[in-house]
């Protein structure tokens, strides 16, 4: 176990919380000490839910460890049932409580509660949060589903959305609309919004839509094996993937309905004159595997970006990401250490980062714009507005999300270019506060170049002050590329000091 400032995933019992919080009529009894009771913070403050998560804790203390803590767990189970009257209960231990080996599942089975009690075996020191989601949902499905007659109309289950999921709420609405255009009804959405009674009805659907493999694939595979339900393999994030998803659904069901794509604007917007200056921008992708795979295809095929690097933090999907990286001709980065990610981004020097909340902070430190494409996210990525990632509207949202940081960067560059103008420089003040005569700027304010040469980290190439000052005039979103090309040119010519002349010689060389 390693202490760190940030972590991409919590322990697996947090994944179980996400499933329980997304569902209705289910309660989670967690054997945990004081200090592990932070569910309220996660779900009510970050996700801005309007109700508390259905989690009860034993909250044993250090003095309890000298005696039997089993009675604390049993009391917590009885109190949870009496107070909340759930349709089913899941029980498990936090990472700390796992060490005392009280076996919550075995204890709960001996209590004779009048509702199903589902034990969770979540190895806290080997697996993490997404596994906890996937395993918890799988155990619920395995314990509660029963054989069902298929619905008369063709129906589908939507599997995988959970509490704290990245735009899961809105993705459900978007995919429901696409299936509706095809003439397919939704039987059950699970875990999010489902009750234990709804889980029993899962086998009545004709097929399953696996929305998020990280949190629903084990259940989808089990339903396929035990109830002959096929499931979709394509995640409909992006224009091409959404069209492929529709074709896959048609192949599974035989339906011929037409899908209304009149809301789709990304293809035209990405080809419009206002977007062409973004073509070829180098982007670095990092997040959960599903969103990284989708983002890589969108970046290359639908936005005209160049993928400069990619990776994921969930090692269960490392093989998929390695295959994708090989296709894109980059080195895969499989890590859950944000410091490794920062080093890789710094080395790649992309014009933009597509990542998680962690990469947003990395981008701020490195001066690189970042758009969030994947959990973990913070409160600003649970918007009140409709903002899906999947389907046609999801493609529109993605275009806006990715392009706006670059457009704002262009605006900042223009402001920087005109900073010496009497109306625009820092001393002028806001125009809407009334005109006033700005004080003249002195030389130190106008000259941002360092007084001494800037030495590169490897110590082999020195940027002279005038060259560094000239480099700052280049727009930030191509400045990194200009710096790299100039250093490559200097190294090739055996030049150890980069002057203004070297900078422009390199520009002329690469413009041929």
N, C-alpha and C positions, 0 to 999 in steps of 0.2 A: 504494500500500500504506500502511496506517495502523497505527501502534502503539496498542495499547489494553490495558487491564487484563484485560477479559473479551472473549470472542468467542463468538457463538452457533454458528458453524461453523468447523471447521479448514479447512486447504487440501484440495484434492481427493484428494491421495494418502492422507489419513487415511480418506476414504471407501473407497478401494481396500483399505486395511488392514481396515476393518470387514467387507468382503465376504470377504477371504481368511481372516480370523480366524473368521468364522462357518462357513466351509466346512471340509471334511476332504479331505486328499489334494491340496491346492492350495498352492503356495508363491509368495510375492511377493518378488521381488528388486528392491530399491529403490536406485537410484543417488542417494546422499545423503551429505552431509558429516557429520562428527561434530557433534552438536548437534541433528540431525533424527531421532535414533534413540530415540524415546520411546514406541514401541508397547507395550513391556512395562508401562510406567506406566499407560497408558490402559486396557488390557484386564485385567491381573491385579490392579491395585489398585482401579480404579473399578468395573469389572464383576465383579470377584472370580472370574475364570475360574480353573479348576484346571490350565491348561496355558498355555505361552507362545504368543504369536501367531506364525504361520508366516511371519515376515518376516526376510529377510537384507539387510544393508546393505553398500554398498561402503565407506562411512565414509572418504572421501578427506579429506585435510587441506590446509591452505593451501599447504604446500610442494609438493603434488602438482599444483597448478594450473599450474605452470610447465612441466609435461611432459604427455604423453598420458595421460588418465585412463581411456581405453577399456579398457586391459588390466586395470585394477582391476575394472571391471564384468564382463568376461568371466571373470575368476578367481572372482568372487563367484557367478556363475551356475553354473560347474562345481562349486564347493564345495557350493552349495546342493543340486544334484542328487545328488552323491555322498553327502552326509550324510543327506538327508531322503527321497530316492527318491520324489518326488511324482508324481502322475498327470498333472499339468499345472503350468505355471509362468506367472505373469503378471509383466511387467517394466514399470518406469516410473521416472520421476525425481521427486524432491522439488522444492519451489519453488526452493530454492537451486541444485540441480543442473541445473534447466531452463535456467539462464542460460548454462551452458557448452556446451549444444547437442551432447551426445554421442550422441543418438539411441539409447537403450537397445534399442528394438524392432528397429531395423536391425542392431545389433551381435549381438543374441541369435539372429536368423535365420541368421547366417553360422556359427554354432557347431555346428549339426548335432546338437543334443541329441535323445535318443530319445523325448521326450514333447512334446506340443503346447506351444508358447511363444506367449503372447498378449500383444501390445504394447498399452500403454495411452497414449493421448494425452490428458492431463489438464492443460488450461491453468491453471496455478496462479494466475495474476494476473488471470484473468477469472472463474473459477468457484470453487465451494467444495465443502464436504464431501459434502452430499447429492447434488450432481451427480456427484461422484467415485464414490459408491455406485452410482448409477443407471447411469452410463456403464460402470463396471467390470463390473457384472452383465450388462449388455447385450452387451458384447464377449465375455464368457465364453459366453453363450447363443448368440450369433451364430457363434462359432468351433467350438463343440462339439456343437450339436444336429444330429441326423440324422433323416430321415423314419422314422416308426414306425407300426406297426399300432396302432389304438386298442385299449385294454383292453376285455375282454369286459364287465365291470361298468362302470357310469358312475364315472369318477374325475375328480379335480381336482388341479391343482398349486396350492400356496400360494406366492405370489411376494412378495418384498420384505423379509422379516425378515433382519436382519444382526446382527453383533456390535455392542455398545454401543447397541442399539436400546431404546427405552423400552417395557419389558414385552413385548418380542417373544417371548421364550421361552414365556410363559404365554398370550399371544394365540394362538399356534399350537395349543396344547392345547385352548383353548376353541372355536376354529373347527373343528378336527378333530372335536370332539364334536357340534357342530351339524350338520355335514355327515353324520356317522355316523347321526344320528337321521333324516336325510332319505334314507338308504340310499346315500350317496355315499362312496366310499373316497378317501383321499388318495394320489395317485401319487408326487409328489415335493414336498418342501418345499425352497425354494431362495431365497437362498443358504444360509441357516442350516441346518447339518447335512448339506448335500448334498456328494457327491463329484463330480469331473468325469464319472465314469461315470453318475451320476444325472442330470446335466445333459443327457446325450445322450438320456435317456428322457422328457424333458419333452413332446415332441410326442405321446406315447402317451395323454395325458389328453384328456378330452372338452372341458374348459374350464379356465380359470385364475381363481383368486381373487386379485385384486390387493389385498393387505392394506395396503400402504403406497406410495402413488403416488410419494412423494419418492425411493424407492429401488428401485422395480420397474416403473415405467410404461413405460420405453423397451423393456425386454425383453418386457413384455406386448403392446405394440403390434407389435413385430417378430414375435412368435409368432402373432398374429392375422393379419398380412399373409402370412406365409410358411408357416404350418401350419394356417390356418383354425381357430384356437382362439379362441373368444370369451372375453372376460374381464369380471369384475364391475366395476361402476363405483361401487357403494355400499360404504363402509367401515363395518362393523357395530360402531360405538361408540355406545352408548346404546340404550335400549329401542326407540324408533321406528326408528332406523337398522338395528338387528338384525332387526326384523320386515320392513323393506323389503328387506334383504339376502336373507332367506329367500325372499321373493316373487320377487326377481330370479333367484335360483338355480333356483327352480321353473320360471320362464319360460324360462330357458336350456336346462334339461335335460328338462323335462316330468315330473319326479318329483312324487309326491303325498305323500311321507312327512310325518308329524307330528313336530314338534320339542317335546321336553319342556322346558317353561319353569317347572316347579315350583320351581326354585331362585331365580326372579326375585322380589326383594323391593322393589326401588326404587319402583315405583308406589304400593304401599301405604305404605311408609315416608315417602315425600315428601308424602303426603296425611294422615298421622297427626297427632294433636294436638301431638306433640312437635316437629314440623317446621313447623307453620303460622307460627310467629313468624319463620321465615326467608323467607317469601314476600315478594317485592318487593325483596329485597336487591340492591343495585347491584354488579355484578361487572365486572372488566376482564380481557379475555382476550388472551394473547399467547403465541406459540410457533410450531411448524411449522404449515403451512396445514392439513394433514389433521386434526390434533388440535384446532386452533382451530375449524374448521368443525363438527366433531362436538360440541365443548364448547358452542358457541353454541346449537345446537339443544337439547341437554340442559338448559342453563341456563334457557332461556326456556320450553320446552314440557314439561319433565319435573321441574324443580325450582321453577319459579315465580319465578326470579330476573329481574332487569332487566339487560340487557347495556348497560353504560355506555361501553364502548369495546372495540375489538378490532384485532388486527393480526398480522402474521407477519414472520419474518426472512428467509425464502427467497423471493427475488424472482421465481423461476420461476413461483410461484403467485399473484403479485400481482393478476392479473385476477380470479381466483376470490375473493380476499379483498375486493377492492373491490366486487364484486357482492354479497357477503354483507353487507358494511357498509351498503350502500345498502338492503338488505332490512331491516336492523335499525335504520336511521335514525341511524347514527353515522358519524364520520369514520374511514376506514381508516388504519392506521399500518403502513407498509411500510418497515422499517428494520432494519439489523443493528448499530445503535449503541444500546447499553443505556442511555446517558444520555438519548437521545430518548424511550425507553420510560419512563424514570423521570419525565421532565417531563410526559408525557402522563398517567401514573397520578396524579401529584401534582395536575394540573389537574382530572382527573375526580373525585378523592376518592371512590373506590368503597369499599364496605364489605368487599370481598374481591377478591383477585387470583387468577386462574387462569393460571399461566404456567410458566416454566422455572426452573432453578436460579438464574438471574440475577434473575428476579422475586421469588424467595424472599428474596434478599438485599435487594432494593429494598423489599419489604414490611417487613422488619425495621427498615430505616432510617426508613420512613414510619409505622411502627406500624399496618400493615394486615395482616391475616392472609392467607396465601397457600397455595394447594394446587397441587402440580406436576401438569401435564397433558401435558407434552411434553419431549422432549430439547431442549437438553442438560441432563443431570441428573448428580447426584453419587452417591456410593456408597450412600446411604440409599435411593435409588430403584431399587436392584437387590436386592430383598428375598429372603430365603431362602424365604419362604412363597409360596403360589400367589396371585398378585395381578394378574390380567389387566386390560386395559382394554376388550376386545372381548367381545361376547356377553352372556349373562345374568349370569354371575358378574362380568364386567367392569362392568356397570351397578351391581351391588351395591357393588363396590369403589369406584367413582366416587362413589356416594352417601356412603359413609363418609369418603372422602378429602376431599370438599368440605365436608361438614357439620361434621366434628369440629373444625376450626379455629374455626368460628363458635360451636359449643357451648362450647369452652374459653374463648372470649372472653366468653361470658355468665357462665361460672363466675368468671372474673377480675373481671368487673364486680360480681358479688355479693360477692366478697371485698373489693373496694374499698368497696362500700357499708357493710360492717360493720367496716371497719378500725379504728374507734374503740372497738369492743366489747372488753371486758377479755380475752376469750378469743381474739380473732382478730387483733388488731393486731400490728405487726411485732415488738414487744418481747416478746410472749408466748412465743415459741419453740415447737417442735414438741410436741404433747400426748403423743406416744408416748415422749418422753424423760423423762417424769415431770413432775408439776405443780410450779409454782413461782409465786411472786407476781411478776407483771410490774411493771416500773418504770412509773410514770406517764409518759404522753407529754406533751411540752411543746408549746406553741402552734406552734412552727416546724415540728414533725413533722406536726401535724394540718392545717395550712394549706398547701396546695400551690399556691395562687394566687400569681401574681407580685405583687411589691410595686408595680410600675409598670404603666401600661396597656400592652396588647399591640397593636402597630400592624401592620396587614395589609401585605403586601408591596408593594401598589400605593400605599400611603400615603394612601388616600382614606377608609378607615374605621378607627376606633380601638375596640378592645374594652377597656372598663374592667375593672379587676381583679376586682371583685365579679361581673361578668357572665362573665368567663373562669372564675372559680371555680365558678359555677353551671353553666356548660356542661360542666365536668368530671364533674358528677353524672349526666349523660346517658350511657347505655350506649355503649361505643366504636363498636359496629357501626351506630349511627344518629347518632353525634355529628357526623360529617362532613356529613350531610344537614341536621342542625339548624343547624350553622354556616353552610352555604350559604344556607338559607332565611332565616335571620336577617339575613344581609348583604344578600340581595335585598330583603327587607322594608325594611331601613334605607335602602338606596339609593332605593327607590321613594318613601319618605316624606321623603327629603332629610335623614336623620339621619346625622351624621358620627361620633357617639360612641354605642356600643352599651352600654346599661346593663342591669341585671337586668330592669327594666320593659320595655325594648325586646325582650329575649329572650322574655318571656312574651307580649307583644303579638303577636310574630311567630308564636309557637306557637298562639295563639288564632286568628290570621288563617288559617293553613294547616290548622287543624282543622275549618274550616267545611265 
